[in-house]
């Protein structure tokens, strides 16, 4: 604006006023220009010259050419609404070049529609539940939305000692959080470990692992698969008569033990949602016999003894699924009972054991959105 006056007083005060106003406005002008340049820089990565007007984290991924593969993955995992809505997220966003480093077999698996929850688990391993700016980062483990932790090294600006935060991609703010670009993807357990490896590091599945080794099935269940394993816990096995377990573990009964364990394994990937909307279902196991899947109680109007409505509860031959873990060769559903089959008899009683694949909510692994 212009001030005009014949007064000598105004002639003296005007330069002082203009200088003061300039000093006050400089910081605001700086941050405005810096933010605009940051968005323009992102928009120009990949040779596309546009002015990005991103709002949410998902919007940012949608208008940034170097994040096009990430945007496609978000769509495939069904996380677009989550990352568009209200929230306080921090996303360590792998660029297209970062995703291109992933081996072809892993990429093919994660982009297969039948493995959508594995993709979701992979993406949530890149997301923190609160806003963490670069100045707030501290050394050590940080819990992610998939239930596992990443390890931050502030001095090197690295994650898990393998992925570096891109210097020009730090603290990109959105209405629902902040984004830090990274040059290498972060790999959760669902990508790095197979069913046997995950079971071996889960204390409550140690009995199952011992039996799998005794039956010489560890190598098979570590293979490509994919498998869905229904895995009884240690307490489930402890509930069996000790004499039956002892008989099964004798060297001469290794074939019977293998047959029982294979009754707990189904070929293919089956998530809990695959059973929803069905009153019952049958799946053929690796030993050729079927297991029975049921969803909810027979009368959904009644509450269970614990006072909770179990309308969406999934049971297998009457055993309850108490947790799910994802592995790179399938899914593990943890059971509270060893499965029985009326057509199989060992030591005078009917018994068939379930084994389980890998999905999203054991204590150490997975949180679904």
URZI-V853797 format. One record per residue. N is the residue number from 1. PHI is phi in whole degrees, 0 to 359 (* if undefined). NEAR is the number of other ideal C-beta (glycine too) atoms within 12 Angstrom. D_FIRST is the distance of its C-alpha to the first C-alpha in Angstrom with 1 decimal. Layout:
N:PHI:NEAR:D_FIRST  N:PHI:NEAR:D_FIRST
//
This chain:
1:*:7:0.0  2:237:8:3.8  3:250:16:6.8  4:230:9:10.0  5:199:13:13.5  6:276:8:17.0  7:288:11:17.9  8:297:9:19.1  9:297:12:18.2  10:296:16:14.5  11:297:15:15.1  12:278:11:16.9  13:282:15:14.8  14:302:19:11.4  15:299:13:12.8  16:295:15:14.5  17:299:19:11.7  18:297:17:9.8  19:295:13:13.3  20:296:13:14.1  21:297:16:11.3  22:297:14:12.4  23:298:14:15.9  24:291:12:15.5  25:276:15:14.0  26:304:14:16.6  27:301:12:19.5  28:296:14:17.9  29:297:15:16.9  30:297:13:20.5  31:292:14:22.4  32:295:14:20.6  33:295:15:21.4  34:298:18:24.8  35:295:22:25.7  36:296:17:24.8  37:296:17:26.8  38:299:28:29.6  39:295:28:29.9  40:297:22:29.7  41:298:27:32.4  42:299:39:34.6  43:292:26:34.1  44:270:20:35.1  45:296:27:38.2  46:93:19:41.1  47:86:9:39.2  48:254:18:37.3  49:263:13:33.7  50:221:19:31.9  51:264:17:29.0  52:281:29:30.8  53:239:19:29.6  54:289:31:32.3  55:247:21:32.6  56:274:31:36.1  57:298:43:38.4  58:295:37:40.3  59:301:28:37.2  60:300:39:36.4  61:297:39:40.0  62:289:27:39.8  63:256:29:36.9  64:253:36:37.9  65:306:25:40.6  66:286:35:42.1  67:244:41:42.8  68:296:26:44.5  69:291:29:47.9  70:296:40:46.8  71:300:33:45.2  72:297:22:48.6  73:293:37:50.5  74:300:37:48.3  75:297:25:49.2  76:295:25:52.8  77:271:36:53.1  78:72:22:51.6  79:255:36:48.7  80:300:24:45.8  81:295:17:45.4  82:298:28:45.7  83:275:42:42.9  84:258:26:40.7  85:271:20:41.2  86:293:15:40.3  87:169:26:41.3  88:227:22:40.5  89:258:37:41.9  90:239:38:41.9  91:245:47:43.2  92:271:46:44.5  93:265:46:44.1  94:289:41:46.5  95:286:34:45.2  96:303:26:47.2  97:297:26:48.7  98:294:30:49.7  99:293:35:51.5  100:295:18:53.2  101:284:21:55.0  102:291:27:56.9  103:295:16:60.5  104:299:12:61.4  105:296:15:63.8  106:293:24:61.3  107:299:23:58.6  108:297:17:61.2  109:292:29:62.2  110:291:35:58.7  111:267:23:57.7  112:282:19:60.9  113:302:17:60.3  114:288:22:63.4  115:247:37:61.7  116:299:30:58.5  117:285:43:58.8  118:294:47:59.4  119:297:41:56.1  120:300:36:54.4  121:298:45:56.0  122:300:42:54.8  123:292:47:51.2  124:293:40:51.1  125:290:41:52.4  126:260:46:48.9  127:238:45:47.1  128:259:35:46.6  129:279:22:46.2  130:220:19:43.2  131:280:26:39.9  132:232:31:40.6  133:286:20:37.9  134:301:24:39.0  135:286:13:38.5  136:262:17:40.9  137:294:28:43.7  138:229:15:46.9  139:294:16:50.2  140:117:14:52.9  141:285:15:53.7  142:225:28:51.2  143:288:23:52.4  144:255:35:51.3  145:285:38:51.5  146:266:40:54.8  147:97:30:56.5  148:264:37:56.9  149:245:21:54.9  150:256:36:53.1  151:245:22:53.1  152:260:32:49.9  153:240:21:49.9  154:292:18:46.6  155:300:12:47.4  156:265:17:48.1  157:53:25:45.7  158:237:24:48.8  159:240:40:50.3  160:56:28:54.1  161:57:16:54.4  162:224:22:54.0  163:244:33:50.5  164:259:29:47.5  165:284:40:43.9  166:292:30:41.8  167:303:15:39.4  168:275:21:36.6  169:236:32:37.4  170:263:27:37.0  171:56:27:35.1  172:275:40:34.0  173:273:30:32.8  174:224:37:33.5  175:293:22:33.4  176:240:28:37.1  177:152:37:37.4  178:220:33:37.1  179:238:44:38.7  180:240:43:40.2  181:286:40:41.6  182:232:38:45.1  183:263:28:47.3  184:213:26:50.6  185:292:38:51.6  186:262:43:53.0  187:248:31:56.6  188:282:39:57.9  189:301:36:61.6  190:296:46:61.9  191:257:34:61.3  192:268:28:63.1  193:235:27:66.3  194:268:33:69.1  195:302:47:71.0  196:293:38:73.6  197:296:26:71.1  198:292:44:69.1  199:298:47:72.2  200:293:26:73.5  201:258:22:70.5  202:253:31:70.6  203:305:18:73.0  204:282:30:74.0  205:243:40:75.3  206:294:21:77.5  207:297:31:80.7  208:300:45:79.6  209:298:34:78.8  210:300:22:82.2  211:290:39:83.9  212:298:39:81.9  213:294:24:83.1  214:298:25:86.7  215:272:34:86.6  216:59:18:85.3  217:252:35:82.3  218:298:24:79.5  219:295:15:79.2  220:297:26:79.2  221:279:42:76.4  222:262:26:74.4  223:282:19:74.5  224:299:18:72.1  225:71:30:73.0  226:277:30:71.1  227:233:42:72.8  228:243:44:72.2  229:248:55:74.1  230:259:54:75.0  231:252:53:75.5  232:291:47:77.6  233:284:36:76.6  234:302:25:78.9  235:293:20:79.8  236:295:34:80.6  237:290:36:83.2  238:295:19:84.4  239:283:20:85.3  240:281:31:87.8  241:302:17:91.4  242:302:13:91.7  243:296:15:94.9  244:294:29:93.1  245:295:31:90.4  246:297:17:93.0  247:295:23:95.0  248:294:35:92.1  249:271:28:91.2  250:290:18:94.7  251:308:13:94.8  252:289:10:97.2  253:253:21:94.8  254:300:21:91.8  255:296:19:91.9  256:294:29:91.8  257:298:36:88.9  258:299:28:87.0  259:297:29:87.8  260:294:44:86.5  261:293:46:83.2  262:293:36:82.7  263:290:40:83.0  264:260:51:79.6  265:235:48:77.9  266:240:38:76.6  267:284:25:75.5  268:107:23:71.8  269:253:37:68.6  270:235:40:68.6  271:272:35:65.7  272:303:38:66.1  273:294:21:64.1  274:293:25:66.7  275:264:31:69.2  276:289:18:67.0  277:82:15:67.8  278:238:19:71.4  279:288:17:74.2  280:197:19:76.1  281:204:23:76.3  282:233:17:78.7  283:233:33:78.1  284:276:20:80.7  285:268:36:80.9  286:290:33:82.0  287:265:30:85.5  288:93:18:85.8  289:261:26:85.8  290:258:22:83.1  291:250:42:80.9  292:249:28:79.7  293:255:36:76.1  294:228:27:75.3  295:242:26:72.0  296:78:25:71.9  297:279:23:74.8  298:289:15:77.3  299:231:11:76.0  300:290:15:72.3  301:282:11:72.6  302:260:14:74.2  303:263:14:72.7  304:290:18:74.3  305:300:8:76.1  306:275:10:73.0  307:86:8:71.1  308:251:13:68.7  309:278:15:68.5  310:251:23:69.5  311:300:20:68.9  312:259:19:67.1  313:287:27:69.4  314:255:39:71.1  315:238:31:74.7  316:235:47:77.0  317:49:36:80.7  318:91:22:79.7  319:277:34:78.0  320:271:30:74.4  321:278:43:71.5  322:251:30:69.9  323:182:34:67.4  324:220:42:66.2  325:225:50:65.3  326:262:54:64.1  327:232:48:65.8  328:283:38:65.4  329:231:38:68.6  330:151:47:68.4  331:227:50:68.0  332:242:59:69.8  333:254:50:70.4  334:276:45:71.9  335:247:41:74.8  336:266:30:76.4  337:216:29:79.9  338:281:42:82.0  339:282:45:82.6  340:245:31:86.1  341:225:30:87.8  342:295:15:91.0  343:266:16:92.5  344:241:28:92.4  345:228:17:94.7  346:223:30:94.9  347:54:21:97.2  348:82:11:98.3  349:227:19:94.9  350:270:20:92.2  351:199:36:89.1  352:222:42:86.4  353:263:47:83.4  354:268:49:79.8  355:229:53:77.4  356:226:53:73.6  357:276:49:70.8  358:212:51:67.1  359:207:45:64.0  360:251:41:61.1  361:214:30:62.0  362:300:36:64.5  363:303:17:63.3  364:272:28:62.4  365:230:40:61.0  366:213:37:59.1  367:232:30:56.5  368:261:29:55.8  369:259:27:52.9
//
